[in-house]
Protein backbone atom coordinates (compact mmCIF):
# COMPACT_ATOMS: atom_id res chain seq x y z
CA UNK A 1 0.00 0.00 0.00
CA UNK A 2 1.17 3.57 -0.63
CA UNK A 3 2.67 5.65 2.14
CA UNK A 4 0.28 8.18 3.69
CA UNK A 5 0.61 11.62 2.10
CA UNK A 6 1.94 14.37 4.41
CA UNK A 7 -0.66 17.11 3.89
CA UNK A 8 0.69 19.21 6.75
CA UNK A 9 4.12 19.56 5.10
CA UNK A 10 2.69 20.00 1.57
CA UNK A 11 -0.14 22.49 2.11
CA UNK A 12 0.37 26.25 2.00
CA UNK A 13 -2.25 28.97 2.57
CA UNK A 14 -3.80 30.03 -0.73
CA UNK A 15 -3.16 26.79 -2.60
CA UNK A 16 -5.95 24.74 -4.15
CA UNK A 17 -6.47 21.01 -3.64
CA UNK A 18 -9.47 18.75 -4.22
CA UNK A 19 -11.66 16.61 -2.02
CA UNK A 20 -12.32 12.92 -2.52
CA UNK A 21 -15.38 13.81 -4.61
CA UNK A 22 -13.31 16.29 -6.70
CA UNK A 23 -14.62 19.55 -5.25
CA UNK A 24 -12.05 22.38 -5.16
CA UNK A 25 -10.60 23.29 -1.76
CA UNK A 26 -8.82 26.58 -1.07
CA UNK A 27 -6.44 26.20 1.87
CA UNK A 28 -6.75 29.18 4.24
CA UNK A 29 -4.67 28.27 7.30
CA UNK A 30 -2.17 25.65 8.48
CA UNK A 31 -1.90 24.97 12.23
CA UNK A 32 1.12 22.68 12.50
CA UNK A 33 1.10 22.73 16.32
CA UNK A 34 -2.44 21.33 16.43
CA UNK A 35 -1.99 19.25 13.26
CA UNK A 36 -4.94 20.91 11.50
CA UNK A 37 -5.54 22.28 8.01
CA UNK A 38 -8.32 24.81 7.46
CA UNK A 39 -9.91 25.63 4.13
CA UNK A 40 -13.00 26.43 2.10
CA UNK A 41 -14.78 23.76 0.06
CA UNK A 42 -16.80 24.92 -2.92
CA UNK A 43 -20.57 24.75 -2.27
CA UNK A 44 -19.95 23.49 1.30
CA UNK A 45 -18.08 26.16 3.24
CA UNK A 46 -15.35 26.19 5.86
CA UNK A 47 -13.82 22.83 6.80
CA UNK A 48 -11.01 21.53 8.97
CA UNK A 49 -8.86 18.48 8.19
CA UNK A 50 -6.40 16.52 10.28
CA UNK A 51 -2.75 16.15 9.24
CA UNK A 52 -3.56 12.94 7.33
CA UNK A 53 -6.19 14.71 5.17
CA UNK A 54 -9.24 13.25 6.91
CA UNK A 55 -12.13 15.66 7.46
CA UNK A 56 -12.20 16.51 11.16
CA UNK A 57 -15.99 16.11 11.49
CA UNK A 58 -16.12 12.71 9.76
CA UNK A 59 -18.47 10.32 11.58
CA UNK A 60 -16.43 7.66 13.38
CA UNK A 61 -13.29 8.93 11.65
CA UNK A 62 -14.16 7.07 8.45
CA UNK A 63 -12.92 8.19 5.02
CA UNK A 64 -15.48 10.12 3.03
CA UNK A 65 -16.08 12.54 0.17
CA UNK A 66 -14.81 15.62 2.06
CA UNK A 67 -11.36 14.15 2.77
CA UNK A 68 -8.45 15.84 1.03
CA UNK A 69 -7.18 14.02 -2.05
CA UNK A 70 -3.40 13.99 -2.49
CA UNK A 71 -2.26 15.75 -5.66
CA UNK A 72 -1.45 13.45 -8.55
CA UNK A 73 2.22 12.69 -8.90
CA UNK A 74 3.68 14.74 -11.80
CA UNK A 75 5.88 11.87 -12.98
CA UNK A 76 2.93 9.53 -13.33
CA UNK A 77 1.93 9.53 -16.98
CA UNK A 78 -1.75 9.33 -17.76
CA UNK A 79 -2.67 6.27 -19.79
CA UNK A 80 -2.97 7.04 -23.47
CA UNK A 81 -6.58 7.21 -24.56
CA UNK A 82 -7.43 4.80 -27.35
CA UNK A 83 -9.30 6.33 -30.25
CA UNK A 84 -10.90 4.86 -33.36
CA UNK A 85 -12.11 6.61 -36.47
CA UNK A 86 -15.62 5.78 -37.56
CA UNK A 87 -14.81 6.89 -41.13
CA UNK A 88 -11.81 4.56 -41.32
CA UNK A 89 -13.84 1.71 -39.89
CA UNK A 90 -16.49 2.08 -42.63
CA UNK A 91 -14.12 2.43 -45.63
CA UNK A 92 -12.75 -0.21 -47.99
CA UNK A 93 -12.64 -3.83 -46.88
CA UNK A 94 -13.96 -2.87 -43.43
CA UNK A 95 -17.33 -1.95 -44.88
CA UNK A 96 -19.54 -4.70 -43.48
CA UNK A 97 -23.28 -4.27 -43.45
CA UNK A 98 -26.39 -6.31 -43.93
CA UNK A 99 -29.21 -5.71 -46.35
CA UNK A 100 -32.59 -7.28 -45.74
N, C-alpha and C positions, 0 to 999 in steps of 0.2 A: 504494500500500500504506500502511497505517496506520503512524504513528510508533511506535517501540518504547516500551512503558510503563516508566516509571522506578519500579521496585519499591523501590529503596533509599530514595528520597525519600518514598514513600507509606507504606511499612510502619512500624508501631509495635509494640513488644512488647505482647503480650496481644490483639492484633486477630486476627480470623479471616478467612482467605481460602479459596480452593478450588484444587485441583489441576486439571490438564487433564481428568482423569476424574471430576471433581466430588467428590472426597473433601475433607472439611474439614481445614484447616491452621491450627494455632494458632501464631502467631509468638512466639518466645521471646526472640530476641536479634538485634540489628542491629549488624554490624561494618562501619561505613562505610569505615574505613581499609583493610580487606582486601577490601571490596566483597562481603561475604557476608551472607546472611540465614539464620538458624537457626530451626527450628520443628519441631512434632510433627504428623505426618500420622496421621489416624485409621486404625487397623488396620495401620499400617506401622512407625511409630516416629519417631525423630529423623532429620531430614533437613537438608541444607544446600543453599542455592540461591545462584547467582551474582546479580549486580546486575540482570541482564536477565531473571531469573525461571527460568532453566534449572537443572534439578537438577544439582548439582555432580558426582555420580557417574554421569551419563548416559554410556552407551557412545558413544564417538566424538563426544561433544558434540551428539548429535542430539536433537531435540525428542521428548518422550515424555509418558506419562500422569502422571508425578510433577512436571512443570513447573508453576510457579505460573500461574494464570489471572488476567489482569487483571480487576478488578471491572467489572461492567457500568456503563456511563455512565448516571447518573440522568436525564439529559435525553432519552435514547433511549426512546421509547415502544414498548412491546411491541405486536406486531401484534394487532389485535382478532380474537378467536377466532370463527369462524363457527359458528353453531348452527342446527339445524333441529328442528322439533317433529314427532315421528312422528304425534301425534294430528291436528295440522293437515294433515299430508300425506295422511291417510286420510279426511278429512271432505269432504263436498260433492262438487263436480265433480272433485276430485282422487282420488276413490275408484275406482281402476282395479284390476280383478282379473280372473282368468280362471277359468271353471268348466268342468270337463271332464265 
